Amino acid sequence: MNPKQPPEISYLEMAPEEPDTLSWGGFLTLQRHRMRNVFTDGNASPWYHLESAHPPFVDAVVLVLYAQQPEGNALVAFRRGVRPSLVLRALDENLKQMDGGALTGVNWELPAGGIEPQDLEPGGVGLLGRACLEAWEEAGLKVAEDELFALGPPSFAAPAICNERLHFLAARVDPDTAQPPPGDGHPMEQGGSMAFVPLKEALEWCRKGGIIDIKSEVGLQRLADLLASGGSD
């Protein structure tokens, strides 16, 4: 006989009170919530506390801007910029050794950007409008809303600590029309650049650790699957 199984989790219940704001650093807000697991038999776990990190935007768009090539390949726009969290790993000697040395903080990624709260308000640019703005700021490419299409469902970036969801959007572009990316004016974006990389080569970089950004790998693989199925021709 199979041993009696404990009741399964039905849903996560949040306490009715407002969460505590533990700190605000100018970009991320750290909050503490009280919640409990509710089981299928109607019982619940004891209340417990969890912390969550919140950026100033509600979600983010990830842009797969590509020019189709023969034999199922494509050129994909990539953004070269900095990620401070990569440099911080070197502060921990164990992580530094696991990484094979200190990371430079410079990273190749698909263009992406946060959806501002006002984007979704009446009169705001909306999700597609934000994607068009990010295509210009991050990659120097003009993209119209009707040229964008969803590349699969949205995914969570880091559900253990953040409720941000990534919306993957794709569009065919002409590499010859690309301009130097203007950025959004933040110092962190100074010195950034973009380049078109063959899709198959970019996926190989992911497999070998040359591209270490998971949202980029997901976007690339979804594009590869789409093209392999004969889609968006």
N, C-alpha and C positions, 0 to 999 in steps of 0.2 A: 504493500500500500504506500501511496505517496504521503509524506508527512503533511500535516495541516499547514497551509500557507497563511502567513499573516495577511491582514487586509491590505489592499493596494491603495496607493494615494489616488484620490479623486481630483483634488485641486489644492492650490495654495491660497490660504485666506490671509488677507492683510488686516491688521487691527484698524478700527475706525479713526483713531487719532492721527493727526498730521505727523509725518516723520520728523525726527530731530535733524537739524542741519549742523553737522559737526565742524565743517570748515568750508571755506570758499577761497580758492587760490587765484581768482581772476579768470580762470578758464574752466576748471572742473569744480563741481560742487559735490561734497561728500555728505551723504545722508544715512541715517540709521532708521530702520524700519522694524516693527514688531509683527511677526507672522507665525503661522502654524500650518502643519499639514492636516488636511481633512481626508479621511479614509472612506472607502466605498461602503463601509458598514455604519457610517454616521459618526463614528468616534473621531477624535482629533489628537494630535500630539500636543505636548506642552508648548506654550508660547516661547519663541526664541527671537533673537535680534540678528539682523543682517545689515551690512553696509552696502551702499551702491554709489557708483560714481556717475555724475551727469554732466555732459558737455553743454555748452550754451545753445546747441542746435538740437532739433528733435530726432532727426534721422540723418542719413547720408546717401548721396548718389555715388555710384561707381560707374565710370564711363568706359565702355569698350568701343573705341573709335577706330575703325579699320577700313582698309582698302583691300578688296578681294583680289587674289592672285590665282593663277592657274593651279590645277591639281589640288584644290581644297585648301590651299595655303592663303595667308592674308598678311598684310602689314598692319601692325597694331601700334597705336600711339601710346608712348610711355612717358611718364614724368619723372625727372631726377630731382630729388629734393632731400631735405633733412628730416630725421625723426629723432628727437632728443632722447627718447626712451632707449634707443639702441646704445647710445654712449653710456647711459647710466648702468648698463649691465657690467661695465668694466670696474665699477666700484665694488663689486662682489668678486673676489678672486676665483671662487669656484665657477661662477658663470663665465668669467673671462677665459678660464681654461677650457670650458666646454665649447666656447665660441672659437677657440684657436687663436685667441688674442683679442685686443680691444677692437670693437667695431668703430668705424669712422662716423657713424650717424647718417651717412649719405645712403640713400636707398632709391632703387628704381621701382616704381609702382604705376598702376593704371591711374589716370586722372580721377580725382574724387573730391568731394566737398560736402560740407554740412548743409542740411536744409534748415534755414532759419525759421523761427516761429512765425514771423510776419509773412514768410512765403506762403503759408497755408491759410492766412486770414483773408477775408473778403478784399479783393483788389490786389492780393499778392501774386507773385509770379507762378506759384504752384510748384509741384515736383518737377515737371518738365521744363518750366522756365528756369528753375534753379540749375538743372542739368545743362541747359544751354549756356548759362552764365559761367559755370565751372569749366565747360569745354573751352571757352575763350580764355578764361583766367589761367587755367592749368596747362592747356595744350596749344593755345593760339589758333584754335579752329572755330569757325563760325558754323553752328549747327542750328537748324530750325526745329521747332517742337515736333512737327509732323514727320521729321526724319528719324526720330527716336523710337525705339521699340524695346519692350521689356525683354531682358535676357534671363528668363526664369523668374521664380518667385524671390522676394526679398529674404535675406538671411540675417541672423544676429551675428554681430562682430565678436562680442565677448560676453555671452549671456550670464556668466558667473558674477560679473561685476557691473554690467552696464546694459540698459534697455535699448541702446541704439540698434537700429535695423538698417541694413545695407540694401539699397535698391539698385539692381544691376540694369543699366540701360545701354543699348548699343545703337550705333549709327554708322552708315557708310560715309566715308569722307575722302577728299582728294588731298593726298600729302603735299601736292604742289601749292595748295592754298594756305598752308600752315604759316603762321607768323610767330615771332618770338613771344612766348607767353608773358602777358603783362603782370600776372599775379594779382593779389588782392591788396597790396600795399603793406602787408605785414613784413617785418624784417626777416622772419624765418623763411620767406619765399624768395628773398634776394639770392641771385646766383643760380636759381633753378633753371632747368632746361628740359627740352623734350626731344624725343627721337622716335622714329618708326622702326619697329623690330619685327622680323618675320615671326609669325605665330608659332611655327614648329620650333624655331630656335628659342623663343621665349619659354615655351613649355619645357624644353630641355634644360634651360637655365633654372627653372623651378625644381626640376628633379635633382639637379646637381648643387642646389643651394645658392645659385647666383642671384635668384630672385627669392627673397625671404618674406614676402608680404602675402598672406594667405588670401586676402580678397582679390589680389591680382591673379593668383593661380586659379581661383574659382571662376573669375570672369573669363580668363583665357580658355579654360577647359569647356565652359559653356559655349563659347564661340566656336571652338573646335568641333564640339558635338553638333552644333547648328549647321555648320558648313558641311560636315560629313553626311548629314541627313539631306543635303541639297536645299536647305532653307536659305532665305534671304538672298536669293540670286537675282 
